[in-house]
Amino acid sequence: MVGHIHSTESFGTVDGPGIRFVIFFQGCPMRCLYCHNPDTWSVKGGMTKTVDELLAEYDSVKEFMRDGGITCTGGEPMLQLEFLTELFEKAKEKGIHTCLDTSGITFNEKKIADYERLVKSTDLVMLDIKHIDDEEHKKLTGQSNKNILAFARFLSDRGVSVWIRHVVVPNITDNDEYLFRLGQFLADIKTLKALDVLPYHTMGKPKYEQLGMEYPLGDTPPLDKQEAVRARNVVISGLKSELKKRIDENKKSK
């Protein structure tokens, strides 16, 4: 079996714990307005690689992977679910820590057994929640968020560690109501290990120019890092509020 791979990176430091070997998959069904990898959208691009070829690449640099492992990102890795699963299963046989960086968009409850097989060999999922409001999510990505939120609950129910990431974009997700609602939703995720609230940046604009594409967000300014810190505090307040509400309700029911 071969996978369609955009590229690999041998010294990833922001793609999960430790220093990691990062594999960028080709193909993504979403069209996020702030996507900085539009060259990964088509599954037909990039190069073909076997699982053994990718693991051989990892082996060639594994002495540098301090407290790390392999992270699969994209694109959307779960678009090539069978290949991804084979890669993680063989990685676990070699004692390698596995991390999946995903939007969760391809999750399909009708194929639940396939996802259960995948998470058995997945140590950590870094899940991007683009927008908590479904209609606003459609405007931002071209897709509903229902599969994404269902995947988050699935991971929680299966005991899989989850690391949530959320990008705060001026005039889109930089909204206290939506941020608070995101926090309320996260109260359902029992396996939540970390929350990264990231400021929107424009570093992807040059790539659009190189590809002859118009950058969707035009002149939207980058978000100040302090505003991202403030936004994270709003998310956390929503999380704490929901947990307190449930505790109070539980006390009343006794």
N, C-alpha and C positions, 0 to 999 in steps of 0.2 A: 504494500500500500504506500502511496506517496501523498504528501501534502503540498498545498500551494503556499509557499512561504515568501514574504516580502523581503525579510532580512533578519540577521541575528546581531546581537550586541553582547560582548563578552565581559562588560564591566558595569552592569546596571546597579544603580544605588538608590533608585526611587521606585522600584518595581517589586516591593515586598521586603521581607527582612534580610539583612546582610547584603553581601555583594552577589549579584545574580547573573546567570546566563539568560538573556531575554530573546525569545523567539517571536517575531512579528508575523502573524498569519495574514494571508490575503483574503479579502472578501468581507463586506459588511453591508447589512440591509438598511442600516440607518444612515441618515444624511444630516448629522448634527451641524447646526449653523456655525459652530466654532471648531469643527473638526480640524486638527492640524496634520492629519494623515490622509488626505483625499486620494492619494496614490495607492492606498490599500483597499479602496472600495470594491474594485472588480476582483472576483475570485480567480479570474483567468490571468492576472498579471503575475509578476514575480518569477520565482523559480520553483521547480519541483524538488522535494527532498524526501528521503525515507526517514523513518524513525531512527534507524541505526546510524544514518549519516548525521542526524542532529545530535544524537547522544555521543557520537565520536567527536563532534565539535566541542561539546561540553567537556568531555574527558581531556581534551587538549588544553583546557584552561582551568580545570577544576581545582588546582592548587591555589588559585586566586579567589575562589568562591567562598570567602570567609563567612561562616554562619549563614550561607545563602543556599542557592539551588537553582532551579529552572522556573522561569515565569513565562507563560504563554499569553501574548497580548495581540493587538492587531491594529486595524481590522477587528473582526470578531471571531475568536478561536472556535467557539461552539458552532459556527457555520460548517466547520469540518469536524463534527463531533466524533465520528468513528476514529479518525486519525489522531485527534487530540487524546482520546481515551487510551489508545494503544501506546502513545508516547508517554503518558503519565504512568500507565501500568508498568512499562519497562523501566521508567525512571525510578519508580518505587522499588522495583526488584534490585536496583543498584544502590538503594539507600539515599536517593536524592530527594530533597524537599521540593514539593511541587506547589506552584502558585498559579492560579488562573485569574487573569485580569480581563473582565468581561462586562458587557452591558446587560447580559441576561436576556437579550431581546429574542433569541431563538428558542427559549424554553417552551416546551410543549408538554402539557400534562398527559396527553394521549400517548406519549412515548416515555413515560416516567421511568421505566426500567432502564432505558439507555442513560438517563441522567443519574440514576442511582448507581449504575456501574461506574460512571465517570467520577462521582464524588468519593467513591471508596478509595481512589488513589489520588485524591486532591487534598492537600494539607491546608490550603488557605485560598479563599476566593476574595479578590479585590473587585467589588461590585460597584459600578458607576450608576448612580441614580441621577439621571439628567434633570428631571423635573417631577415633583410629586403630584401635580395636577395633570390629569390625563389629557385634557384638551390642549393645555399649554405645552405638554410634552409632544403632542402631534405637531404643533407649530414649530417647535424647536428641532425635532428629529425626523419628522415625517412618519412616525410610528406611535402606537399606543404604548403606555407604560405598564399595561396589565400583566404581560408576561414577565416583565422585570420584577415587579412587586411580588408576583407569585413565586418567582425563582428565589427571591430573598427569603420568603416564608419556607419554601422547600429546604433551603440550606439550613435554616434555623431548626426545622423539625428533624433533620438528619444529623444534627450535631456538628455541622461543618463550620469552622471558624470563618467569620465574615469581616472584611475591612471595607467600610463604605467610603466612597469618594463622591463629592458633589462640587461642581464648578459653579461659582457665583458670578453671573453675568449682569452688568448694569442694564436695568429696565426689562430684564427677562426673569432671572431667578433671584435677583437681589430684591427680595420682597418678603417682609417679615411674616406675612400670613402663610406664604408657601413654605418658608423656612421652618416655622413653628409646626406646620402640618407634617413636614418631613420628620421632625423630631418625634411627633406623636406616632408616626408609622414605625419608627425605629424601636419603639418600646416593645414591638412584637418580635424583634430579632434577638432571641435569647443567646445567640452565639456571637454577638457583636464584640469585636476585639479592638477596633479603632475606627475613628471618624476623621477623615480628611476633608475639610472645606477649603477649596482651592480658589484663588482669585483668577478670573478670566485674564488671559494674555493674548497678544496679537502676534506671537512668534511664528504662527503658521501662515501669515499673509504672504511672505516671499515664495512659499511653495505654490500657492495658488497662481501667483504671477508666472512662475516657471512653467506651470502646466497650462497657462493660457486661460485660467478660470477666474471668474469674478468672485472676490471674497464676500460671502453672504452678509457678514455683519458690518461691512463698510468701514466707517470711521468710529465704530463703538470703541470708547477708550478702555484701556486696561483697568482692572479694579485694584484699588490700593490694598496692600496686604493687611493693613489695620481694619479695613472694611470686611475682609474675609474673616478676620478674628472675631469681629462683632457679629457677623452672620453665623459663625459656628456657635457662638454663645446663644443665639436665638434658637438654633436647632436643639442644643442641649436643654434649653429651658422647656421646649416642647416635649422632649423625651422625659424630663423629670416631672413635668406636669401630668403627663399621661400615667406614669408609674405611680405617682401619688394618688391620682384619682382611682386607680385600680386597687391600691392598698386600702383607701378609705371605703370603697364599695365592699371590699372583702370583709372589713371589720363590721360594717353595718349588717351584712348577711349572716353573721355568726350570732 
